[in-house]
């Protein structure tokens, strides 16, 4: 089988979607011929077992872009095109051009149809996009791929397309070492894009609340990730204004072994996000043996059912309570949560399992 994935970017700064593409291609490429079509960027991730094709993203040269895409289709002759994006005009155009050639298309919104995202800039951006191209693209997709049951439910609520299948994202366990000891470091880690959706402000305010009560005074909070310069500067100002600059450190993006060490060195991983269709970083932390605090804006109810973290409401009090709870644990209790975390990922979210399920999904369209 030949599969073409279209994804706007595979730069390391793109975060979870780039990691998803990298991991899926590695294992799917062992079972099928995989091509990835994307646009050039400064720091693209390496994608094993796939051929990567770069083409123009300029809407000013749309005729050239269309020719590039159709030439690629004629050369590869794919069985399936998998579009990994929403809201950008090219995502819908690539889908349209492919379906006009008789190729089946799978659409992965990657959380971009979640209520929090749809409501954001609805009148100025989302509604015009829906009217011009996005609604039609969702309706005409041969299959929509959701990464969790909660995402599937939200897609079905739109009533645009009822052909929705769930295949969770995954992590490559062969590359993630389980921490070998759980000595208490008094350290919490946030690792994600530094973006308003991710709830960094909630974390800062929760830390402020704890310190005002004389709690967690010796805990350091590492905020790692890239993001818009202006927004990051605003976050830094908030840290200073709240008087927590001695314990909350904004460190920028970390990658490779430095990233894995950060996961292992943290007592707890924190992602107080408003909306997440999966959360690759959550799975990476759990696979490293680090308990997680995240919100009910994610599909990670497993944290409660498998006893490996806290699944909380998206507010400052709930986050402060969860941090207070996690930093009251001893080494034995942290290890129990960490071992449970790794077992959860091994059982439900391994990359090999996900690739097999994705291949079956493609075959169902043939």
LUMMI-288228 format. One record per residue (C-alpha): residue number from 0; residue in one letter; x, y, z. Coordinates in nm, 4 decimals. Layout:
REM LUMMI-288228
{NUM,A,{X,Y,Z}}
...
REM end
This chain:
REM LUMMI-288228
{0,X,{0.0000,0.0000,0.0000}}
{1,X,{0.1136,0.3541,-0.0797}}
{2,X,{0.0228,0.6321,0.1627}}
{3,X,{0.0886,1.0047,0.1264}}
{4,X,{0.0708,1.2201,0.4375}}
{5,X,{0.0251,1.5932,0.3935}}
{6,X,{0.1286,1.7974,0.6969}}
{7,X,{0.2055,2.1717,0.6873}}
{8,X,{0.5232,2.1386,0.8916}}
{9,X,{0.7507,1.8833,1.0568}}
{10,X,{0.9724,2.1340,1.2317}}
{11,X,{1.0700,2.0501,1.5870}}
{12,X,{0.9012,2.3781,1.6915}}
{13,X,{0.5697,2.2348,1.5666}}
{14,X,{0.5661,2.0163,1.8758}}
{15,X,{0.3303,1.7209,1.9008}}
{16,X,{0.2206,1.6993,1.5370}}
{17,X,{0.5807,1.6735,1.4162}}
{18,X,{0.6550,1.4063,1.6767}}
{19,X,{0.3364,1.2199,1.5801}}
{20,X,{0.4405,1.2194,1.2145}}
{21,X,{0.7938,1.1093,1.2950}}
{22,X,{0.6804,0.8193,1.5136}}
{23,X,{0.3949,0.7007,1.2924}}
{24,X,{0.6111,0.7043,0.9789}}
{25,X,{0.8851,0.5014,1.1470}}
{26,X,{0.6510,0.2099,1.2158}}
{27,X,{0.3988,0.2510,0.9345}}
{28,X,{0.6916,0.2621,0.6927}}
{29,X,{0.7766,-0.0955,0.7908}}
{30,X,{0.4363,-0.2084,0.6587}}
{31,X,{0.3623,0.0281,0.3697}}
{32,X,{0.5275,0.2759,0.1337}}
{33,X,{0.5041,0.6112,0.3117}}
{34,X,{0.5530,0.9564,0.1622}}
{35,X,{0.5360,1.2817,0.3585}}
{36,X,{0.4563,1.6037,0.1760}}
{37,X,{0.5300,1.9197,0.3677}}
{38,X,{0.6845,2.2655,0.3478}}
{39,X,{1.0399,2.3700,0.4237}}
{40,X,{1.1319,2.4872,0.7732}}
{41,X,{1.4411,2.5683,0.9766}}
{42,X,{1.4675,2.2547,1.1912}}
{43,X,{1.2702,1.9643,1.0423}}
{44,X,{1.2693,1.6442,1.2442}}
{45,X,{1.4183,1.3322,1.0905}}
{46,X,{1.1540,1.0963,0.9571}}
{47,X,{1.2727,0.7359,0.9193}}
{48,X,{1.1140,0.4873,0.6784}}
{49,X,{0.9468,0.7585,0.4703}}
{50,X,{1.0266,0.9710,0.1671}}
{51,X,{0.9897,1.3408,0.2458}}
{52,X,{0.8844,1.5789,-0.0330}}
{53,X,{0.8966,1.9561,0.0096}}
{54,X,{0.6763,2.1831,-0.1982}}
{55,X,{0.5683,2.5449,-0.2035}}
{56,X,{0.3065,2.6814,0.0360}}
{57,X,{0.2543,3.0098,-0.1486}}
{58,X,{-0.1114,3.0804,-0.2234}}
{59,X,{0.0118,3.3579,-0.4549}}
{60,X,{0.1498,3.0851,-0.6823}}
{61,X,{-0.1443,2.8495,-0.6438}}
{62,X,{-0.1264,2.7149,-0.9984}}
{63,X,{0.2361,2.6120,-0.9410}}
{64,X,{0.1521,2.4537,-0.6058}}
{65,X,{-0.1330,2.2569,-0.7626}}
{66,X,{0.0923,2.1356,-1.0438}}
{67,X,{0.3570,2.0262,-0.7933}}
{68,X,{0.0976,1.8308,-0.5983}}
{69,X,{-0.0623,1.6643,-0.9005}}
{70,X,{0.2780,1.5748,-1.0456}}
{71,X,{0.3575,1.4100,-0.7142}}
{72,X,{0.0280,1.2194,-0.7223}}
{73,X,{0.0990,1.1004,-1.0758}}
{74,X,{0.4469,0.9888,-0.9739}}
{75,X,{0.3555,0.8079,-0.6513}}
{76,X,{0.0036,0.6865,-0.7401}}
{77,X,{-0.1026,0.6596,-0.3729}}
{78,X,{-0.3870,0.4470,-0.2434}}
{79,X,{-0.4614,0.6951,0.0362}}
{80,X,{-0.3839,1.0589,0.1092}}
{81,X,{-0.3851,1.1473,0.4780}}
{82,X,{-0.4329,1.5203,0.5462}}
{83,X,{-0.3036,1.6261,0.8878}}
{84,X,{-0.4501,1.9726,0.9418}}
{85,X,{-0.7504,2.2026,0.9437}}
{86,X,{-0.8212,2.5738,0.8918}}
{87,X,{-0.5392,2.6368,0.6431}}
{88,X,{-0.6623,2.6746,0.2824}}
{89,X,{-0.3959,2.4394,0.1451}}
{90,X,{-0.5179,2.1560,0.3675}}
{91,X,{-0.8571,2.1658,0.1998}}
{92,X,{-0.7099,2.2193,-0.1465}}
{93,X,{-0.4789,1.9188,-0.1149}}
{94,X,{-0.7808,1.7113,-0.0124}}
{95,X,{-0.9862,1.8402,-0.3057}}
{96,X,{-0.7098,1.7876,-0.5631}}
{97,X,{-0.6522,1.4318,-0.4371}}
{98,X,{-1.0194,1.3346,-0.4345}}
{99,X,{-1.0616,1.4757,-0.7849}}
{100,X,{-0.8024,1.2164,-0.8895}}
{101,X,{-1.0067,0.9417,-0.7256}}
{102,X,{-0.7789,0.9005,-0.4240}}
{103,X,{-0.9343,0.8261,-0.0846}}
{104,X,{-0.8626,1.0919,0.1805}}
{105,X,{-0.8336,1.0552,0.5567}}
{106,X,{-0.8545,1.3814,0.7510}}
{107,X,{-0.6873,1.4192,1.0915}}
{108,X,{-0.7896,1.7451,1.2636}}
{109,X,{-0.5361,1.6910,1.5447}}
{110,X,{-0.7587,1.8695,1.7930}}
{111,X,{-0.8334,2.1610,1.5629}}
{112,X,{-1.2080,2.0863,1.5760}}
{113,X,{-1.2231,2.0845,1.9559}}
{114,X,{-1.4742,2.3358,2.1000}}
{115,X,{-1.2075,2.5549,2.2632}}
{116,X,{-1.0256,2.5906,1.9294}}
{117,X,{-1.3385,2.6450,1.7182}}
{118,X,{-1.4642,2.9192,1.9520}}
{119,X,{-1.1307,3.1017,1.9479}}
{120,X,{-1.1439,3.3844,1.6895}}
{121,X,{-1.4705,3.2310,1.5658}}
{122,X,{-1.6212,3.5366,1.3962}}
{123,X,{-1.3002,3.6703,1.2435}}
{124,X,{-1.1285,3.3472,1.1346}}
{125,X,{-1.3166,3.0227,1.1951}}
{126,X,{-1.6564,3.1155,1.0504}}
{127,X,{-1.5110,3.2602,0.7253}}
{128,X,{-1.2948,2.9486,0.6881}}
{129,X,{-1.5934,2.7196,0.7482}}
{130,X,{-1.8007,2.9013,0.4879}}
{131,X,{-1.5227,2.9170,0.2293}}
{132,X,{-1.3678,2.5702,0.2473}}
{133,X,{-1.3380,2.3941,0.5832}}
{134,X,{-1.6967,2.2725,0.6263}}
{135,X,{-1.6953,2.1226,0.2768}}
{136,X,{-1.3622,1.9518,0.3429}}
{137,X,{-1.4899,1.7909,0.6625}}
{138,X,{-1.8102,1.6759,0.4906}}
{139,X,{-1.6315,1.5264,0.1915}}
{140,X,{-1.3518,1.3433,0.3760}}
{141,X,{-1.3730,0.9691,0.3174}}
{142,X,{-1.2839,0.9146,0.6811}}
{143,X,{-1.1974,1.1380,0.9752}}
{144,X,{-0.9317,1.0197,1.2172}}
{145,X,{-0.9698,1.1161,1.5834}}
{146,X,{-0.7091,1.0392,1.8471}}
{147,X,{-0.9522,0.9840,2.1357}}
{148,X,{-1.3191,0.9075,2.1976}}
{149,X,{-1.3671,1.2594,2.3332}}
{150,X,{-1.2359,1.4081,2.0081}}
{151,X,{-1.4641,1.1769,1.8086}}
{152,X,{-1.7658,1.2919,2.0107}}
{153,X,{-1.6847,1.6583,1.9483}}
{154,X,{-1.6433,1.5978,1.5744}}
{155,X,{-1.9773,1.4147,1.5588}}
{156,X,{-2.1469,1.7048,1.7387}}
{157,X,{-2.0636,1.9258,1.4393}}
{158,X,{-2.2892,1.6985,1.2284}}
{159,X,{-2.0722,1.7430,0.9195}}
{160,X,{-1.9495,1.3835,0.8838}}
{161,X,{-2.0276,1.0691,1.0825}}
{162,X,{-1.7444,0.8583,0.9384}}
{163,X,{-1.5049,0.8997,1.2328}}
{164,X,{-1.2560,0.6381,1.3545}}
{165,X,{-1.0383,0.6517,1.6654}}
{166,X,{-0.6710,0.5592,1.6565}}
{167,X,{-0.4724,0.7080,1.9449}}
{168,X,{-0.1399,0.8792,1.9024}}
{169,X,{0.1565,0.6936,2.0426}}
{170,X,{0.5161,0.7081,2.1553}}
{171,X,{0.8212,0.5133,2.0449}}
{172,X,{0.9051,0.3142,2.3556}}
{173,X,{1.2332,0.1967,2.2045}}
{174,X,{1.3619,0.5525,2.2423}}
{175,X,{1.2267,0.6299,2.5909}}
{176,X,{1.4190,0.5047,2.8918}}
{177,X,{1.2279,0.4484,3.2131}}
{178,X,{1.3859,0.6390,3.5017}}
{179,X,{1.5830,0.4041,3.7269}}
{180,X,{1.5202,0.5869,4.0538}}
{181,X,{1.2567,0.8158,4.2000}}
{182,X,{1.4598,1.0192,4.4481}}
{183,X,{1.2695,1.3397,4.5193}}
{184,X,{1.4066,1.6365,4.3246}}
{185,X,{1.1348,1.8892,4.4220}}
{186,X,{1.0964,1.9742,4.0548}}
{187,X,{0.7949,2.0088,3.8241}}
{188,X,{0.8239,2.0205,3.4458}}
{189,X,{0.6037,2.1885,3.1852}}
{190,X,{0.7193,2.0936,2.8347}}
{191,X,{0.5089,2.2016,2.5391}}
{192,X,{0.4574,2.4943,2.3061}}
{193,X,{0.4378,2.8110,2.5112}}
{194,X,{0.0938,2.9131,2.3882}}
{195,X,{-0.2232,3.0520,2.5442}}
{196,X,{-0.3962,2.7155,2.4926}}
{197,X,{-0.1454,2.5337,2.7104}}
{198,X,{-0.2391,2.7054,3.0359}}
{199,X,{0.1008,2.8433,3.1382}}
{200,X,{-0.0763,3.1325,3.3136}}
{201,X,{-0.2709,2.8820,3.5245}}
{202,X,{0.0551,2.7216,3.6335}}
{203,X,{0.2100,3.0556,3.7298}}
{204,X,{-0.0998,3.1530,3.9274}}
{205,X,{-0.1161,2.8138,4.1014}}
{206,X,{0.2479,2.8461,4.2071}}
{207,X,{0.1719,3.1966,4.3348}}
{208,X,{-0.1213,3.0655,4.5407}}
{209,X,{0.0872,2.7862,4.6934}}
{210,X,{0.3724,3.0161,4.7893}}
{211,X,{0.1369,3.2686,4.9466}}
{212,X,{0.0236,2.9866,5.1730}}
{213,X,{0.3816,2.8952,5.2561}}
{214,X,{0.3658,2.5718,5.0538}}
{215,X,{0.6039,2.4184,4.7960}}
{216,X,{0.8586,2.6908,4.8735}}
{217,X,{1.1477,2.4625,4.7754}}
{218,X,{0.9929,2.3362,4.4485}}
{219,X,{1.1288,2.4575,4.1141}}
{220,X,{0.9031,2.4796,3.8096}}
{221,X,{1.0702,2.4423,3.4688}}
{222,X,{0.8722,2.5829,3.1742}}
{223,X,{1.0303,2.4427,2.8569}}
{224,X,{0.9140,2.5080,2.5025}}
{225,X,{0.9231,2.7411,2.2079}}
{226,X,{0.6551,2.9940,2.1264}}
{227,X,{0.5688,3.3324,1.9868}}
{228,X,{0.8248,3.5870,2.1103}}
{229,X,{0.5657,3.8428,2.2200}}
{230,X,{0.3639,3.5826,2.4107}}
{231,X,{0.6746,3.4426,2.5827}}
{232,X,{0.7719,3.7946,2.6886}}
{233,X,{0.4238,3.8368,2.8364}}
{234,X,{0.4651,3.5120,3.0299}}
{235,X,{0.7995,3.6294,3.1658}}
{236,X,{0.6408,3.9563,3.2789}}
{237,X,{0.3652,3.7605,3.4554}}
{238,X,{0.6261,3.5513,3.6364}}
{239,X,{0.8002,3.8659,3.7609}}
{240,X,{0.4752,4.0442,3.8514}}
{241,X,{0.3670,3.7451,4.0627}}
{242,X,{0.7051,3.7439,4.2367}}
{243,X,{0.7843,3.3807,4.1503}}
{244,X,{1.0857,3.4370,3.9242}}
{245,X,{1.3100,3.2576,4.1754}}
{246,X,{1.1241,2.9275,4.1234}}
{247,X,{0.9562,2.9467,3.7789}}
{248,X,{1.2134,2.9320,3.5000}}
{249,X,{1.1332,2.9867,3.1319}}
{250,X,{1.4091,2.7897,2.9555}}
{251,X,{1.3081,2.7698,2.5869}}
{252,X,{1.2872,2.4572,2.3734}}
{253,X,{1.4771,2.1445,2.4765}}
{254,X,{1.5285,1.8450,2.2491}}
{255,X,{1.6947,1.5068,2.2188}}
{256,X,{1.8573,1.3571,2.5268}}
{257,X,{1.8194,1.6866,2.7131}}
{258,X,{1.4419,1.6485,2.6789}}
{259,X,{1.4410,1.2893,2.8042}}
{260,X,{1.6608,1.3842,3.0996}}
{261,X,{1.4177,1.6645,3.1857}}
{262,X,{1.1290,1.4155,3.1951}}
{263,X,{1.3243,1.1745,3.4157}}
{264,X,{1.4518,1.4447,3.6516}}
{265,X,{1.1048,1.5837,3.7217}}
{266,X,{0.8973,1.4542,4.0111}}
{267,X,{0.5846,1.5482,3.8170}}
{268,X,{0.4965,1.6654,3.4663}}
{269,X,{0.2366,1.9429,3.4429}}
{270,X,{0.0284,2.0385,3.1379}}
{271,X,{-0.2683,2.2559,3.2481}}
{272,X,{-0.3969,2.2869,2.8921}}
{273,X,{-0.7406,2.4157,2.7945}}
{274,X,{-0.7712,2.1751,2.5009}}
{275,X,{-0.5719,1.8765,2.3772}}
{276,X,{-0.6781,1.6001,2.1420}}
{277,X,{-0.4047,1.3728,2.2795}}
{278,X,{-0.0924,1.5365,2.4215}}
{279,X,{0.2252,1.3634,2.3025}}
{280,X,{0.4245,1.5233,2.5850}}
{281,X,{0.1914,1.3626,2.8396}}
{282,X,{0.2568,1.0189,2.6911}}
{283,X,{0.6326,1.0843,2.6792}}
{284,X,{0.6379,1.1834,3.0460}}
{285,X,{0.4376,0.8758,3.1473}}
{286,X,{0.6647,0.6489,2.9429}}
{287,X,{0.9608,0.8008,3.1285}}
{288,X,{0.8020,0.7022,3.4596}}
{289,X,{0.6993,1.0523,3.5621}}
{290,X,{0.3474,1.1067,3.7022}}
{291,X,{0.1371,1.3681,3.5232}}
{292,X,{-0.1009,1.6455,3.6195}}
{293,X,{-0.3225,1.7534,3.3323}}
{294,X,{-0.6744,1.8780,3.2770}}
{295,X,{-1.0094,1.7436,3.1675}}
{296,X,{-0.9475,1.9384,2.8471}}
{297,X,{-0.7425,1.6306,2.7525}}
{298,X,{-0.8578,1.2684,2.7051}}
{299,X,{-0.6294,1.1427,2.9841}}
{300,X,{-0.8821,0.9988,3.2299}}
{301,X,{-0.6370,0.7061,3.2372}}
{302,X,{-0.4330,0.9062,3.4889}}
{303,X,{-0.7022,0.8420,3.7471}}
{304,X,{-0.8076,0.4902,3.6462}}
{305,X,{-0.4471,0.3652,3.6227}}
{306,X,{-0.3194,0.5610,3.9252}}
{307,X,{-0.0416,0.7549,3.7571}}
{308,X,{-0.1390,1.1188,3.8028}}
{309,X,{-0.4169,1.3748,3.8397}}
{310,X,{-0.6887,1.4600,3.5840}}
{311,X,{-0.8269,1.7921,3.7030}}
{312,X,{-1.0600,2.0784,3.6235}}
{313,X,{-0.9051,2.3660,3.4305}}
{314,X,{-0.8703,2.6206,3.7091}}
{315,X,{-0.6059,2.7554,3.9455}}
{316,X,{-0.7440,2.5967,4.2635}}
{317,X,{-0.7607,2.2464,4.1143}}
{318,X,{-0.4063,2.2789,3.9827}}
{319,X,{-0.2736,2.4081,4.3154}}
{320,X,{-0.4466,2.1198,4.4972}}
{321,X,{-0.2937,1.8650,4.2572}}
{322,X,{0.0560,2.0116,4.2947}}
{323,X,{0.0153,2.0104,4.6735}}
{324,X,{-0.0870,1.6437,4.6593}}
{325,X,{0.1980,1.5343,4.4313}}
{326,X,{0.4667,1.7119,4.6316}}
{327,X,{0.3447,1.5485,4.9530}}
{328,X,{0.4319,1.2011,4.8195}}
{329,X,{0.7373,1.0048,4.9275}}
{330,X,{0.9772,0.8140,4.7006}}
{331,X,{0.7912,0.4837,4.7292}}
{332,X,{0.4617,0.6480,4.6344}}
{333,X,{0.6209,0.8340,4.3412}}
{334,X,{0.7761,0.5099,4.2152}}
{335,X,{0.4403,0.3320,4.2301}}
{336,X,{0.2818,0.6060,4.0177}}
{337,X,{0.5794,0.6050,3.7788}}
{338,X,{0.5739,0.2284,3.7236}}
{339,X,{0.1975,0.2440,3.6670}}
{340,X,{0.2579,0.5218,3.4124}}
{341,X,{0.5019,0.3181,3.2048}}
{342,X,{0.2733,0.0130,3.2104}}
{343,X,{-0.0175,0.2231,3.0856}}
{344,X,{0.1804,0.3436,2.7828}}
{345,X,{0.3106,-0.0056,2.7066}}
{346,X,{-0.0419,-0.1459,2.7189}}
{347,X,{-0.2326,0.1183,2.5207}}
{348,X,{-0.0084,0.3647,2.3386}}
{349,X,{0.2880,0.1902,2.1780}}
{350,X,{0.3850,0.3114,1.8300}}
{351,X,{0.3793,-0.0348,1.6736}}
{352,X,{0.0180,-0.0932,1.7825}}
{353,X,{-0.0879,0.2473,1.6502}}
{354,X,{0.0774,0.1927,1.3112}}
{355,X,{-0.0993,-0.1428,1.2700}}
{356,X,{-0.4351,0.0127,1.3545}}
{357,X,{-0.3745,0.3001,1.1136}}
{358,X,{-0.2910,0.0585,0.8331}}
{359,X,{-0.6155,-0.1310,0.8985}}
{360,X,{-0.8008,0.1998,0.8856}}
{361,X,{-0.6523,0.2711,0.5409}}
{362,X,{-0.7375,-0.0785,0.4193}}
{363,X,{-1.0994,-0.0285,0.5237}}
{364,X,{-1.1283,0.2407,0.2536}}
{365,X,{-1.0137,0.0152,-0.0284}}
REM end
